[in-house]
Amino acid sequence: MSKKSERIKAMPTLEEVEAKLLSPEERAEVDQQADKMIAAMRELQESVSSAVASYMAKEKIGFNELTRRLDTSSRQTSRLLKGEANLTMASIAELAAVMGKKARVVFE
């Protein structure tokens, strides 16, 4: 085993570092905030997915035509439709333009 591999193996895990630096209450707060962020991300992904599905129905187009219009890979289109795509602001704006819509963020 190389020295580098040995050093990497000896490194503490994230959980071990958290346990040393944070109290149980602080760790619970971090976990709670992470759960909120994950839920918010899922909601955004589902919102985009729903908008794309509505666009497809309105335009009477299928998966391949959507992929062509978006000028993307079938894998990315699939992730988009499943609500699994991790989109940038630029890609959301491009998607909106393809659908003939304006993208905007609403905080509720």
Secondary structure, DSSP 4 states (H G I P E B T S, - for coil): --HHHHHHHHSPPHHHHHHHHS-HHHHHHHHHHHHHHHHHHHHHHHHHHHHHHHHHHHHT--HHHHHHHHT--HHHHHHHHHT-----HHHHHHHHHHTT--------
